[in-house]
Amino acid sequence: MTAGKTLAEAAARLTAAGVDEAELNAQWLLADAMGVPRLNLLAAPGLPVGAAALRKFKKGLALKEQGLPLAYILGWQDFRDIRIKVDKRVLVPRPETEELAGLAAAFLRTRKGVLSAMDYGSGSGAIGLWLAKEFPALLLKSVEKSARALACAAENAAALGLADRVEFIRASTLEAIGGVVDLIVSNPPYIPTGVIPGLAPEVLSEPRMSLDGGGDGLDVARMLVRLAPSKLKKGGALLLELGGSQAKKLLAAMPDTVWKAKRTHKDLNGVERFIFAKV
């Protein structure tokens, strides 16, 4: 079997199974199975696929047909310019969350002195660990309700050589977290509870704790807005990722007596997805 023929057959199978981006998923799975860069498969479709690689590929393909996220099958996800371990313990980071991390970095560049940040609901640790890589002196609090997710974040920190600057904290609110930081950044669960049963199988494979934001999706975000001021340095900021029309709704409810420079930011698709505010 050649790579080109294998990919064509696999893409047809995934398409029949209703998998989005069938060709791209097939390419990533085959590249991983063969241990070659994905673009090599496109440049050289005549590459032979060995028996061991084909067996691994078929296993991955079957999992993808069943609706498992690609990142879970591969065991990793690229996030900006770092690669992190991703498995069933954590949410798969989305491209929008890469944009959130970029906004966080832009704010931190305006701050002076020893920088500190909190990644609340850190999951795999992607946001905070990328910031720690970008700012070599940054002190990071990685906060997560799930012990299993926090363990994944710790594994990623160790793999990236960043563990000595990260404090891992298991907590379900900000109340018990001591100290103050320059920035609290979070991609909290923001999907309304009633919407969750209708989500795609891939999304339903991810931890419900990372998805379910309560009745209107804003339970965790409201907690952060309420408690963050006491955890931020003077001039510090809260930066959140939300969904749909939620950003405007939450921003309007943030008291002007507490929060300054309130604004939303659009994602690359034009959705007002991010909230930024300072104390």
C-alpha positions as CSV (number, residue, x, y, z in Angstrom):
1,M,0.0,0.0,0.0
2,T,1.2,3.5,-0.8
3,A,0.5,6.5,1.3
4,G,-1.6,8.1,-1.4
5,K,-3.9,5.1,-1.8
6,T,-4.1,4.6,2.0
7,L,-5.1,8.2,2.5
8,A,-7.8,8.1,-0.2
9,E,-9.4,5.0,1.2
10,A,-9.2,6.3,4.8
11,A,-10.7,9.7,3.8
12,A,-13.6,8.0,2.2
13,R,-14.2,5.9,5.3
14,L,-14.2,9.0,7.6
15,T,-16.4,10.9,5.3
16,A,-18.9,8.1,5.3
17,A,-18.8,8.1,9.1
18,G,-19.6,11.8,9.1
19,V,-16.2,13.0,10.3
20,D,-15.4,16.6,9.6
21,E,-12.1,17.4,7.8
22,A,-11.8,13.7,6.8
23,E,-8.7,14.1,4.6
24,L,-6.8,16.1,7.2
25,N,-7.6,13.7,10.0
26,A,-6.5,10.8,7.8
27,Q,-3.2,12.6,7.0
28,W,-2.4,13.2,10.7
29,L,-3.2,9.7,11.6
30,L,-1.1,8.2,8.9
31,A,1.8,10.6,9.5
32,D,1.8,9.6,13.1
33,A,1.7,5.9,12.3
34,M,4.5,6.2,9.9
35,G,6.6,8.6,12.0
36,V,6.9,11.1,9.2
37,P,5.9,14.8,8.9
38,R,2.3,15.1,7.5
39,L,3.4,17.2,4.5
40,N,5.8,14.4,3.4
41,L,2.7,12.3,2.7
42,L,1.4,14.9,0.3
43,A,4.7,15.5,-1.4
44,A,5.4,11.8,-1.9
45,P,2.1,9.9,-2.2
46,G,4.1,6.9,-3.5
47,L,5.7,6.3,-0.1
48,P,5.2,2.7,1.0
49,V,3.2,2.1,4.2
50,G,4.8,-0.7,6.3
51,A,2.8,-3.4,7.9
52,A,3.4,-2.1,11.5
53,A,2.5,1.5,10.5
54,L,-0.6,0.2,8.7
55,R,-1.8,-1.7,11.8
56,K,-1.3,1.4,14.0
57,F,-3.1,3.6,11.4
58,K,-6.1,1.3,11.2
59,K,-6.5,1.3,15.0
60,G,-6.4,5.1,15.0
61,L,-8.8,5.3,12.1
62,A,-11.3,3.1,13.9
63,L,-11.2,5.3,16.9
64,K,-11.7,8.4,14.7
65,E,-14.8,6.7,13.1
66,Q,-16.2,6.3,16.6
67,G,-15.9,10.0,17.3
68,L,-12.8,10.3,19.4
69,P,-11.0,13.6,19.1
70,L,-7.8,13.4,17.0
71,A,-5.7,14.8,19.8
72,Y,-6.7,11.9,22.1
73,I,-5.7,9.4,19.4
74,L,-2.4,11.1,18.8
75,G,-1.8,11.8,22.4
76,W,-0.8,15.4,21.8
77,Q,-1.9,18.8,20.6
78,D,0.2,21.7,19.2
79,F,-0.6,24.9,21.0
80,R,1.0,28.0,19.4
81,D,4.7,26.9,19.4
82,I,4.6,24.2,22.1
83,R,3.4,20.6,22.0
84,I,1.4,19.3,25.0
85,K,0.2,15.9,26.1
86,V,-3.6,15.7,25.7
87,D,-5.8,12.8,26.8
88,K,-9.2,12.0,28.2
89,R,-8.4,13.8,31.4
90,V,-8.5,17.2,29.7
91,L,-10.3,19.4,27.2
92,V,-8.6,19.6,23.8
93,P,-7.3,23.2,23.3
94,R,-9.1,25.1,20.5
95,P,-7.6,27.6,18.1
96,E,-9.6,30.4,19.9
97,T,-7.7,29.5,23.1
98,E,-4.5,30.2,21.3
99,E,-5.8,33.6,20.6
100,L,-6.7,34.0,24.3
101,A,-3.1,33.2,25.1
102,G,-1.9,35.8,22.7
103,L,-4.0,38.5,24.3
104,A,-2.7,37.4,27.7
105,A,0.9,37.8,26.5
106,A,0.1,41.3,25.0
107,F,-1.1,42.4,28.5
108,L,1.8,41.0,30.4
109,R,4.2,42.9,28.1
110,T,2.8,46.1,29.5
111,R,3.6,45.1,33.1
112,K,6.9,45.8,34.9
113,G,8.7,43.9,37.6
114,V,8.4,40.2,38.4
115,L,5.5,38.9,36.4
116,S,2.9,36.5,37.8
117,A,-0.2,34.9,36.3
118,M,-2.9,32.5,37.2
119,D,-4.3,30.0,34.7
120,Y,-7.7,29.1,36.2
121,G,-9.3,25.9,35.0
122,S,-5.9,25.1,33.4
123,G,-6.8,21.6,32.1
124,S,-3.7,20.4,30.1
125,G,-1.9,23.6,31.2
126,A,-1.6,24.9,27.7
127,I,-2.3,28.6,28.3
128,G,-0.2,29.1,31.4
129,L,2.7,26.9,30.2
130,W,2.9,28.7,26.9
131,L,3.0,32.0,28.8
132,A,5.7,30.6,31.1
133,K,7.7,29.8,28.0
134,E,7.2,33.2,26.5
135,F,8.2,35.0,29.8
136,P,11.2,33.2,31.3
137,A,10.8,34.8,34.7
138,L,7.0,34.4,35.0
139,L,5.6,32.8,38.1
140,L,2.5,30.8,37.3
141,K,-0.4,29.4,39.4
142,S,-2.0,26.5,37.5
143,V,-5.5,26.1,39.1
144,E,-7.8,23.2,38.3
145,K,-10.8,21.5,40.0
146,S,-10.0,18.1,38.5
147,A,-7.1,16.2,40.1
148,R,-6.7,14.2,36.9
149,A,-6.4,17.3,34.8
150,L,-4.0,18.9,37.2
151,A,-1.8,15.8,37.0
152,C,-1.8,16.2,33.2
153,A,-0.8,19.9,33.5
154,A,2.1,18.9,35.8
155,E,3.3,16.3,33.4
156,N,3.3,18.9,30.6
157,A,5.2,21.4,32.8
158,A,7.8,18.8,33.5
159,A,8.2,17.8,29.9
160,L,8.6,21.5,28.9
161,G,11.1,22.1,31.7
162,L,8.9,24.7,33.3
163,A,7.8,22.9,36.5
164,D,10.1,25.0,38.8
165,R,8.1,28.1,38.1
166,V,4.6,26.6,38.4
167,E,2.5,26.1,41.5
168,F,-0.2,23.5,40.9
169,I,-3.3,24.2,42.9
170,R,-6.5,22.1,43.1
171,A,-9.4,24.4,43.8
172,S,-13.0,24.9,42.6
173,T,-13.1,28.6,43.3
174,L,-10.6,31.5,43.8
175,E,-11.5,31.9,47.5
176,A,-8.8,29.6,49.0
177,I,-6.0,30.8,46.7
178,G,-3.5,33.0,48.4
179,G,-1.5,35.9,47.0
180,V,-2.1,38.3,44.1
181,V,-1.0,38.1,40.5
182,D,-0.7,40.4,37.5
183,L,-3.2,38.4,35.4
184,I,-5.9,35.8,35.8
185,V,-6.6,34.1,32.4
186,S,-9.2,31.5,32.0
187,N,-11.1,29.4,29.4
188,P,-13.8,28.3,31.8
189,P,-16.6,25.9,31.0
190,Y,-19.2,28.0,29.2
191,I,-21.6,25.7,27.4
192,P,-25.2,25.9,28.8
193,T,-26.1,22.6,30.5
194,G,-29.2,22.1,28.3
195,V,-27.1,22.4,25.1
196,I,-24.6,19.7,26.0
197,P,-26.6,16.6,25.0
198,G,-26.8,17.9,21.4
199,L,-23.1,18.4,21.0
200,A,-21.0,16.5,18.5
201,P,-19.7,13.0,19.6
202,E,-16.1,14.4,19.6
203,V,-17.0,17.1,22.1
204,L,-19.0,14.7,24.2
205,S,-15.8,12.5,24.5
206,E,-14.2,15.4,26.5
207,P,-14.6,15.9,30.3
208,R,-18.1,17.3,31.1
209,M,-16.6,19.3,33.9
210,S,-14.7,21.3,31.2
211,L,-17.8,22.0,29.2
212,D,-20.7,22.6,31.5
213,G,-21.1,26.2,32.5
214,G,-24.5,25.9,34.2
215,G,-27.9,27.1,33.1
216,D,-26.7,30.0,30.8
217,G,-23.1,28.9,30.7
218,L,-21.8,31.7,32.8
219,D,-21.6,30.1,36.4
220,V,-17.8,29.8,36.5
221,A,-17.2,33.1,34.7
222,R,-19.4,35.0,37.1
223,M,-17.5,33.5,40.0
224,L,-14.3,34.7,38.5
225,V,-15.6,38.2,37.9
226,R,-16.8,38.3,41.6
227,L,-13.6,37.0,43.2
228,A,-10.8,38.0,40.9
229,P,-10.4,41.6,42.1
230,S,-9.1,40.4,45.5
231,K,-6.5,38.2,43.7
232,L,-5.1,40.8,41.3
233,K,-2.4,43.4,41.8
234,K,-3.2,47.0,41.2
235,G,-3.7,47.4,37.5
236,G,-3.9,43.7,37.1
237,A,-6.3,42.1,34.6
238,L,-8.9,39.4,34.1
239,L,-9.0,37.8,30.6
240,L,-11.7,35.3,29.8
241,E,-12.8,33.2,26.8
242,L,-16.6,32.8,26.4
243,G,-19.0,31.7,23.7
244,G,-21.5,33.4,21.4
245,S,-23.2,36.4,22.9
246,Q,-22.0,35.7,26.4
247,A,-19.1,38.2,26.4
248,K,-21.3,41.3,26.0
249,K,-23.8,39.9,28.6
250,L,-21.1,39.4,31.2
251,L,-19.3,42.6,30.5
252,A,-22.4,44.6,31.0
253,A,-22.8,43.0,34.5
254,M,-19.3,43.8,35.6
255,P,-19.5,46.9,37.9
256,D,-17.7,50.0,36.8
257,T,-16.8,50.8,40.4
258,V,-14.6,47.7,40.4
259,W,-13.5,47.0,36.8
260,K,-11.8,49.5,34.5
261,A,-10.9,49.4,30.8
262,K,-13.6,46.9,30.2
263,R,-13.8,45.6,26.6
264,T,-14.4,42.6,24.5
265,H,-12.2,41.2,21.8
266,K,-13.3,39.4,18.7
267,D,-11.8,36.1,17.6
268,L,-10.5,35.5,14.1
269,N,-14.0,34.5,13.0
270,G,-15.5,37.8,14.2
271,V,-17.1,36.4,17.3
272,E,-16.9,38.6,20.4
273,R,-15.4,35.9,22.4
274,F,-13.0,37.4,24.9
275,I,-13.4,39.7,27.9
276,F,-10.7,42.0,29.2
277,A,-10.9,44.1,32.3
278,K,-8.5,45.7,34.8
279,V,-8.8,46.5,38.5
